[in-house]
Structure formats: structure tokens, C-alpha cells
Amino acid sequence: MLMSMANLNASAYAFEVNGIYYNYNSDIVVSYNTFSVSVTFGAVEYQGDIAIPEEVIYKGRTLSVTRIGDGAFAG
């Protein structure tokens, strides 16, 4: 069990869509089947102008983008 917990902490993001990295918000459920996510940092630094969408589709689910996480655009 400890090994799987370590793997969760090693990742800075849950998934990536169109070059933007996201994490799930555990405290916000928009509706029964619509969850919310935060923009975060990832494997590649963001460069140039970034357009953050209001919603993103990942694995067939519509996710509302509700936050920009701390350090998402640091550096």
C-alpha cells in the first residue's frame, strides 16, 4: 500500500489534454456526472499564451475547469 501512495504523490498532474495539465478537485462536484478540475503544472513547462477552456473532455467525461492551482505557471 505504501508503494502505491508514493506513486500518487510523485505525479504533479492527473491527466493532460491539448498541452494543459489538470488535477481533479475532490471538493467540487458540478453536477451528478460533471466533475471539476484545476490547471496545474506538468512534465513540460507552459510557453507563450495559454487559453484555458471552461470545460475539458477527458475519457468521455465533461469536466468543468474551475481553478488554476498554486504554482501552475511558476517560473
ZAFINU-759707 format. One record per atom (N, C-alpha, C): atom name; residue in one letter; x negated, y, z; residue number from 1. Coordinates in steps of 0.001 Angstrom, whole numbers, plus 524288, in hexadecimal, padded with zeros to 5 digits. Atoms other than C-alpha are relative to their C-alpha. Layout:
residues N
<atomo=CA; residuo=A; east=X; north=Y; up=Z; num=NUM>
...
***
This chain:
residues 75
<atomo=N; residuo=M; east=7FCD4; north=7FB56; up=80000; num=1>
<atomo=CA; residuo=M; east=80000; north=80000; up=80000; num=1>
<atomo=C; residuo=M; east=7FCA5; north=804EF; up=80000; num=1>
<atomo=N; residuo=L; east=80357; north=7FB6B; up=7FFDC; num=2>
<atomo=CA; residuo=L; east=7F521; north=80999; up=80305; num=2>
<atomo=C; residuo=L; east=7FDAD; north=8012F; up=7FAAE; num=2>
<atomo=N; residuo=M; east=8024A; north=7FF21; up=80520; num=3>
<atomo=CA; residuo=M; east=7EF4D; north=807B0; up=7F5A2; num=3>
<atomo=C; residuo=M; east=803D4; north=802D7; up=7FC61; num=3>
<atomo=N; residuo=S; east=7FC36; north=7FD6D; up=80363; num=4>
<atomo=CA; residuo=S; east=7FBE6; north=80BA0; up=7EE99; num=4>
<atomo=C; residuo=S; east=800F5; north=80598; up=801BC; num=4>
<atomo=N; residuo=M; east=7FF63; north=7FAAA; up=7FE24; num=5>
<atomo=CA; residuo=M; east=7FD4F; north=817AE; up=7F741; num=5>
<atomo=C; residuo=M; east=7FB65; north=80359; up=7FE44; num=5>
<atomo=N; residuo=A; east=80493; north=7FD16; up=801BD; num=6>
<atomo=CA; residuo=A; east=7EF8A; north=81BD6; up=7F3B6; num=6>
<atomo=C; residuo=A; east=80087; north=80164; up=7FA41; num=6>
<atomo=N; residuo=N; east=7FF4B; north=7FEDC; up=80589; num=7>
<atomo=CA; residuo=N; east=7F2E0; north=81AE1; up=7E553; num=7>
<atomo=C; residuo=N; east=803E1; north=80466; up=7FF1E; num=7>
<atomo=N; residuo=L; east=7FC39; north=7FBC8; up=80082; num=8>
<atomo=CA; residuo=L; east=7FE9D; north=823D1; up=7E724; num=8>
<atomo=C; residuo=L; east=7FD86; north=80546; up=80116; num=8>
<atomo=N; residuo=N; east=80277; north=7FB16; up=7FE99; num=9>
<atomo=CA; residuo=N; east=7F650; north=82E43; up=7ED78; num=9>
<atomo=C; residuo=N; east=7FBC7; north=801A3; up=7FC2A; num=9>
<atomo=N; residuo=A; east=80431; north=7FEBD; up=80399; num=10>
<atomo=CA; residuo=A; east=7EBC2; north=82DA2; up=7E312; num=10>
<atomo=C; residuo=A; east=801F5; north=802C2; up=7FB1E; num=10>
<atomo=N; residuo=S; east=7FDCD; north=7FDA8; up=804AE; num=11>
<atomo=CA; residuo=S; east=7F4DD; north=83226; up=7D846; num=11>
<atomo=C; residuo=S; east=80216; north=80570; up=80132; num=11>
<atomo=N; residuo=A; east=7FE36; north=7FAAA; up=7FF39; num=12>
<atomo=CA; residuo=A; east=7F76A; north=840B8; up=7D700; num=12>
<atomo=C; residuo=A; east=80567; north=800DB; up=7FDAD; num=12>
<atomo=N; residuo=Y; east=7FAFC; north=7FF46; up=802A0; num=13>
<atomo=CA; residuo=Y; east=803B6; north=83EB9; up=7CEDC; num=13>
<atomo=C; residuo=Y; east=802B6; north=7FAC0; up=7FF28; num=13>
<atomo=N; residuo=A; east=7FCEB; north=804BF; up=800D1; num=14>
<atomo=CA; residuo=A; east=80EA3; north=834F4; up=7CC90; num=14>
<atomo=C; residuo=A; east=80060; north=7FE9D; up=7FA39; num=14>
<atomo=N; residuo=F; east=7FF9E; north=800F4; up=8059F; num=15>
<atomo=CA; residuo=F; east=80FD3; north=836A7; up=7BDD6; num=15>
<atomo=C; residuo=F; east=7FEB7; north=804FD; up=7FD05; num=15>
<atomo=N; residuo=E; east=8015A; north=7FBA7; up=80380; num=16>
<atomo=CA; residuo=E; east=80C75; north=83F5F; up=7B23B; num=16>
<atomo=C; residuo=E; east=803A3; north=7FFDE; up=7FB56; num=16>
<atomo=N; residuo=V; east=7FCD1; north=7FF76; up=804B5; num=17>
<atomo=CA; residuo=V; east=8152B; north=84454; up=7A750; num=17>
<atomo=C; residuo=V; east=7FE21; north=804D5; up=7FD1B; num=17>
<atomo=N; residuo=N; east=801B9; north=7FBA3; up=80352; num=18>
<atomo=CA; residuo=N; east=8101C; north=84CE4; up=79C2F; num=18>
<atomo=C; residuo=N; east=7FBB7; north=80350; up=80282; num=18>
<atomo=N; residuo=G; east=8047C; north=7FD3F; up=7FDD3; num=19>
<atomo=CA; residuo=G; east=803AD; north=8506F; up=7A372; num=19>
<atomo=C; residuo=G; east=800EA; north=8029E; up=8053B; num=19>
<atomo=N; residuo=I; east=7FEDF; north=7FDCC; up=7FADF; num=20>
<atomo=CA; residuo=I; east=80A51; north=8549E; up=7B015; num=20>
<atomo=C; residuo=I; east=800AC; north=7FB7D; up=803D3; num=20>
<atomo=N; residuo=Y; east=7FFF2; north=8041A; up=7FC01; num=21>
<atomo=CA; residuo=Y; east=808A2; north=84C91; up=7BC82; num=21>
<atomo=C; residuo=Y; east=80430; north=8012B; up=80417; num=21>
<atomo=N; residuo=Y; east=7FB9E; north=7FF5D; up=7FC60; num=22>
<atomo=CA; residuo=Y; east=813D6; north=84A45; up=7C600; num=22>
<atomo=C; residuo=Y; east=7FFB0; north=7FC34; up=80496; num=22>
<atomo=N; residuo=N; east=7FEFF; north=8034F; up=7FB76; num=23>
<atomo=CA; residuo=N; east=816D2; north=844D1; up=7D382; num=23>
<atomo=C; residuo=N; east=805CE; north=80044; up=8012B; num=23>
<atomo=N; residuo=Y; east=7FA86; north=80006; up=7FE65; num=24>
<atomo=CA; residuo=Y; east=82445; north=840DA; up=7D865; num=24>
<atomo=C; residuo=Y; east=8009F; north=80310; up=80513; num=24>
<atomo=N; residuo=N; east=7FEA2; north=7FD61; up=7FB1B; num=25>
<atomo=CA; residuo=N; east=82A83; north=84977; up=7E2CA; num=25>
<atomo=C; residuo=N; east=80366; north=7FC40; up=80318; num=25>
<atomo=N; residuo=S; east=7FCFB; north=803B7; up=7FCE4; num=26>
<atomo=CA; residuo=S; east=82F30; north=84070; up=7ED7A; num=26>
<atomo=C; residuo=S; east=80481; north=8029D; up=802E4; num=26>
<atomo=N; residuo=D; east=7FC0C; north=7FD4A; up=7FCE7; num=27>
<atomo=CA; residuo=D; east=83781; north=84AEE; up=7F3ED; num=27>
<atomo=C; residuo=D; east=80461; north=8027A; up=7FCC5; num=27>
<atomo=N; residuo=I; east=7FBFF; north=7FD93; up=8033D; num=28>
<atomo=CA; residuo=I; east=83FA9; north=84F79; up=7E83A; num=28>
<atomo=C; residuo=I; east=80224; north=7FC09; up=7FC1E; num=28>
<atomo=N; residuo=V; east=7FD41; north=8031C; up=803EB; num=29>
<atomo=CA; residuo=V; east=8498D; north=8474C; up=7E0D9; num=29>
<atomo=C; residuo=V; east=8040D; north=8039F; up=7FDAD; num=29>
<atomo=N; residuo=V; east=7FC9F; north=7FC34; up=80288; num=30>
<atomo=CA; residuo=V; east=8507B; north=84FE7; up=7D6F2; num=30>
<atomo=C; residuo=V; east=80590; north=7FDE7; up=7FF8D; num=30>
<atomo=N; residuo=S; east=7FAF5; north=802A0; up=8003C; num=31>
<atomo=CA; residuo=S; east=85BB3; north=8466B; up=7D49F; num=31>
<atomo=C; residuo=S; east=7FEFB; north=7FA23; up=8007D; num=31>
<atomo=N; residuo=Y; east=80084; north=805A2; up=7FF25; num=32>
<atomo=CA; residuo=Y; east=85E3A; north=837C9; up=7D595; num=32>
<atomo=C; residuo=Y; east=7FB9E; north=7FD90; up=7FCCD; num=32>
<atomo=N; residuo=N; east=803DF; north=80277; up=8036D; num=33>
<atomo=CA; residuo=N; east=85592; north=83435; up=7CA0A; num=33>
<atomo=C; residuo=N; east=7FBC2; north=803C5; up=7FE26; num=33>
<atomo=N; residuo=T; east=803D9; north=7FC24; up=801AA; num=34>
<atomo=CA; residuo=T; east=84D62; north=84098; up=7C88A; num=34>
<atomo=C; residuo=T; east=7FC91; north=8017A; up=80498; num=34>
<atomo=N; residuo=F; east=803B6; north=7FEE0; up=7FBE1; num=35>
<atomo=CA; residuo=F; east=84149; north=8423E; up=7D0D3; num=35>
<atomo=C; residuo=F; east=7FCC9; north=804C8; up=7FE8E; num=35>
<atomo=N; residuo=S; east=80337; north=7FB74; up=8011D; num=36>
<atomo=CA; residuo=S; east=837FB; north=84DB0; up=7D200; num=36>
<atomo=C; residuo=S; east=7FA3F; north=7FEAE; up=8008C; num=36>
<atomo=N; residuo=V; east=8059D; north=800C9; up=80006; num=37>
<atomo=CA; residuo=V; east=82975; north=84EAC; up=7CFD1; num=37>
<atomo=C; residuo=V; east=7FD38; north=8053C; up=80095; num=37>
<atomo=N; residuo=S; east=8036B; north=7FB7A; up=7FF96; num=38>
<atomo=CA; residuo=S; east=81E4A; north=8581C; up=7D23B; num=38>
<atomo=C; residuo=S; east=7FB8F; north=7FF7D; up=7FC1D; num=38>
<atomo=N; residuo=V; east=804B3; north=7FFE4; up=80340; num=39>
<atomo=CA; residuo=V; east=81381; north=85C1A; up=7C8F9; num=39>
<atomo=C; residuo=V; east=7FB5A; north=7FFA5; up=803AB; num=39>
<atomo=N; residuo=T; east=804A3; north=800AA; up=7FCC5; num=40>
<atomo=CA; residuo=T; east=80664; north=857F0; up=7CE7F; num=40>
<atomo=C; residuo=T; east=7FB1E; north=7FFF2; up=7FC8D; num=40>
<atomo=N; residuo=F; east=804D4; north=80071; up=80308; num=41>
<atomo=CA; residuo=F; east=7F841; north=8567C; up=7CA43; num=41>
<atomo=C; residuo=F; east=7FF46; north=7FA5A; up=7FE5A; num=41>
<atomo=N; residuo=G; east=800B4; north=8054B; up=801EF; num=42>
<atomo=CA; residuo=G; east=7F38D; north=84ABC; up=7C2C5; num=42>
<atomo=C; residuo=G; east=7FA80; north=7FED4; up=7FE59; num=42>
<atomo=N; residuo=A; east=80516; north=801E0; up=801BC; num=43>
<atomo=CA; residuo=A; east=7E872; north=843F8; up=7BBE7; num=43>
<atomo=C; residuo=A; east=7FD21; north=803FB; up=7FC9D; num=43>
<atomo=N; residuo=V; east=80247; north=7FC10; up=80375; num=44>
<atomo=CA; residuo=V; east=7E631; north=84F31; up=7B269; num=44>
<atomo=C; residuo=V; east=801E3; north=8055A; up=801C2; num=44>
<atomo=N; residuo=E; east=7FE79; north=7FAB7; up=7FE73; num=45>
<atomo=CA; residuo=E; east=7E608; north=85DA5; up=7B610; num=45>
<atomo=C; residuo=E; east=80376; north=8027E; up=7FBE7; num=45>
<atomo=N; residuo=Y; east=7FCBC; north=7FD01; up=8039B; num=46>
<atomo=CA; residuo=Y; east=7F09D; north=86628; up=7B027; num=46>
<atomo=C; residuo=Y; east=7FCBF; north=80456; up=7FD9B; num=46>
<atomo=N; residuo=Q; east=802B2; north=7FBBE; up=802A8; num=47>
<atomo=CA; residuo=Q; east=7EBBE; north=86FEA; up=7A624; num=47>
<atomo=C; residuo=Q; east=803E9; north=802F6; up=7FCAA; num=47>
<atomo=N; residuo=G; east=7FC96; north=7FCC9; up=8033C; num=48>
<atomo=CA; residuo=G; east=7F233; north=87B2D; up=79F0A; num=48>
<atomo=C; residuo=G; east=8053B; north=800F2; up=8028D; num=48>
<atomo=N; residuo=D; east=7FAB9; north=7FF04; up=7FE16; num=49>
<atomo=CA; residuo=D; east=80084; north=87E95; up=7A053; num=49>
<atomo=C; residuo=D; east=802D5; north=7FAD4; up=800BE; num=49>
<atomo=N; residuo=I; east=7FD19; north=804C1; up=7FEBF; num=50>
<atomo=CA; residuo=I; east=808D2; north=87415; up=7A6BE; num=50>
<atomo=C; residuo=I; east=805C1; north=8017A; up=80083; num=50>
<atomo=N; residuo=A; east=7FA58; north=7FF34; up=7FF9A; num=51>
<atomo=CA; residuo=A; east=8178E; north=873D1; up=7A4AA; num=51>
<atomo=C; residuo=A; east=80244; north=7FB85; up=8032F; num=51>
<atomo=N; residuo=I; east=7FDC4; north=803F0; up=7FC8F; num=52>
<atomo=CA; residuo=I; east=81E14; north=86CA9; up=7AFE2; num=52>
<atomo=C; residuo=I; east=805D3; north=7FF8C; up=7FECD; num=52>
<atomo=N; residuo=P; east=7FA78; north=800A7; up=80151; num=53>
<atomo=CA; residuo=P; east=82B34; north=866EB; up=7ABE4; num=53>
<atomo=C; residuo=P; east=80367; north=7FFE1; up=804E8; num=53>
<atomo=N; residuo=E; east=7FC4F; north=80076; up=7FBA8; num=54>
<atomo=CA; residuo=E; east=8375B; north=86763; up=7B485; num=54>
<atomo=C; residuo=E; east=80113; north=7FA4A; up=8014D; num=54>
<atomo=N; residuo=E; east=7FF22; north=80595; up=7FF5C; num=55>
<atomo=CA; residuo=E; east=8391A; north=858C7; up=7B278; num=55>
<atomo=C; residuo=E; east=7FC09; north=7FD05; up=7FCC4; num=55>
<atomo=N; residuo=V; east=8037D; north=8036F; up=802E1; num=56>
<atomo=CA; residuo=V; east=83095; north=84D9C; up=7ADFD; num=56>
<atomo=C; residuo=V; east=80282; north=7FA94; up=7FFFE; num=56>
<atomo=N; residuo=I; east=7FDF2; north=80552; up=8004D; num=57>
<atomo=CA; residuo=I; east=8346C; north=84004; up=7A96F; num=57>
<atomo=C; residuo=I; east=7FB73; north=7FC3C; up=80078; num=57>
<atomo=N; residuo=Y; east=8040D; north=803E2; up=7FF12; num=58>
<atomo=CA; residuo=Y; east=82C4A; north=834CD; up=7AE94; num=58>
<atomo=C; residuo=Y; east=802A5; north=7FAC5; up=800FD; num=58>
<atomo=N; residuo=K; east=7FDC2; north=80543; up=7FFAA; num=59>
<atomo=CA; residuo=K; east=82FA9; north=8267F; up=7ACDA; num=59>
<atomo=C; residuo=K; east=805F5; north=80023; up=7FFCE; num=59>
<atomo=N; residuo=G; east=7FA64; north=7FFBD; up=800D5; num=60>
<atomo=CA; residuo=G; east=83D46; north=82A30; up=7A85E; num=60>
<atomo=C; residuo=G; east=8030D; north=802FF; up=80414; num=60>
<atomo=N; residuo=R; east=7FD65; north=7FCFA; up=7FBE3; num=61>
<atomo=CA; residuo=R; east=8404E; north=8327B; up=7B452; num=61>
<atomo=C; residuo=R; east=7FEF5; north=805C9; up=7FF3D; num=61>
<atomo=N; residuo=T; east=80096; north=7FA53; up=80014; num=62>
<atomo=CA; residuo=T; east=842A7; north=84116; up=7B446; num=62>
<atomo=C; residuo=T; east=7FE6D; north=801CD; up=80569; num=62>
<atomo=N; residuo=L; east=80216; north=7FE1A; up=7FB0D; num=63>
<atomo=CA; residuo=L; east=83AA4; north=84791; up=7BEE8; num=63>
<atomo=C; residuo=L; east=7FFD4; north=805F2; up=7FFE4; num=63>
<atomo=N; residuo=S; east=8001F; north=7FA4D; up=7FF99; num=64>
<atomo=CA; residuo=S; east=83C8F; north=855B7; up=7C31C; num=64>
<atomo=C; residuo=S; east=7FAB7; north=801AE; up=8022B; num=64>
<atomo=N; residuo=V; east=804F6; north=7FDE6; up=7FE29; num=65>
<atomo=CA; residuo=V; east=82FDC; north=85D45; up=7C492; num=65>
<atomo=C; residuo=V; east=80155; north=80493; up=80396; num=65>
<atomo=N; residuo=T; east=7FE44; north=7FC29; up=7FC24; num=66>
<atomo=CA; residuo=T; east=831E4; north=86509; up=7D10F; num=66>
<atomo=C; residuo=T; east=7FB9E; north=802CC; up=802DE; num=66>
<atomo=N; residuo=R; east=80453; north=7FDB2; up=7FD10; num=67>
<atomo=CA; residuo=R; east=8246D; north=8683E; up=7D657; num=67>
<atomo=C; residuo=R; east=7FAEF; north=7FFDB; up=7FCDE; num=67>
<atomo=N; residuo=I; east=80571; north=8004B; up=801AD; num=68>
<atomo=CA; residuo=I; east=81667; north=86B36; up=7D30C; num=68>
<atomo=C; residuo=I; east=7FCED; north=7FEE9; up=804F1; num=68>
<atomo=N; residuo=G; east=802C8; north=8019C; up=7FB44; num=69>
<atomo=CA; residuo=G; east=80E07; north=86409; up=7DCF2; num=69>
<atomo=C; residuo=G; east=7FB3E; north=8034E; up=80127; num=69>
<atomo=N; residuo=D; east=804B6; north=7FD44; up=7FE58; num=70>
<atomo=CA; residuo=D; east=80316; north=86A2C; up=7E4C1; num=70>
<atomo=C; residuo=D; east=7FB4D; north=7FDEC; up=7FD0C; num=70>
<atomo=N; residuo=G; east=804BF; north=80192; up=802B2; num=71>
<atomo=CA; residuo=G; east=7F693; north=869DB; up=7DCF2; num=71>
<atomo=C; residuo=G; east=800D1; north=7FE03; up=7FA7E; num=71>
<atomo=N; residuo=A; east=7FEF2; north=801FB; up=8053A; num=72>
<atomo=CA; residuo=A; east=7FD3C; north=8661A; up=7D033; num=72>
<atomo=C; residuo=A; east=7FCAB; north=802C6; up=7FBE2; num=72>
<atomo=N; residuo=F; east=80304; north=7FCFA; up=803D0; num=73>
<atomo=CA; residuo=F; east=7F60F; north=870EC; up=7C905; num=73>
<atomo=C; residuo=F; east=7FB0C; north=8025A; up=8026D; num=73>
<atomo=N; residuo=A; east=804C8; north=7FE17; up=7FD75; num=74>
<atomo=CA; residuo=A; east=7EA6D; north=872B5; up=7D212; num=74>
<atomo=C; residuo=A; east=7FB62; north=7FF6E; up=7FC42; num=74>
<atomo=N; residuo=G; east=804B8; north=80039; up=8032B; num=75>
<atomo=CA; residuo=G; east=7DDC3; north=875B5; up=7CB5E; num=75>
<atomo=C; residuo=G; east=800E4; north=80229; up=7FABB; num=75>
***
